């Protein structure tokens, strides 16, 4: 017997509550590049930990970490391009 699949897996599995919120049109925050850059700058130059800065800004540590990684990768790419 085939069950139709849902986002969480099989039809008889409970659905994750956040998935339901996103599908119902919940709000998704969007951040400007300037805000991201300022957040990463605060993290790198402030001498404080990732979780402290993320909490201060109302972000998850994973989100701030991803922005930091993106910033550092971009910086390395620009530095390598300048040397050519």
Buried (B, 14 or more C-beta within 10 A) or exposed (E): EEEEEEEEEEEEEEEEEEEEEEEEEEEEEEEEEEEBEEBBEBBEEEEEEBEEBBEEBEBEBEBBBEBBEEBEEEEEEEEEEEEE
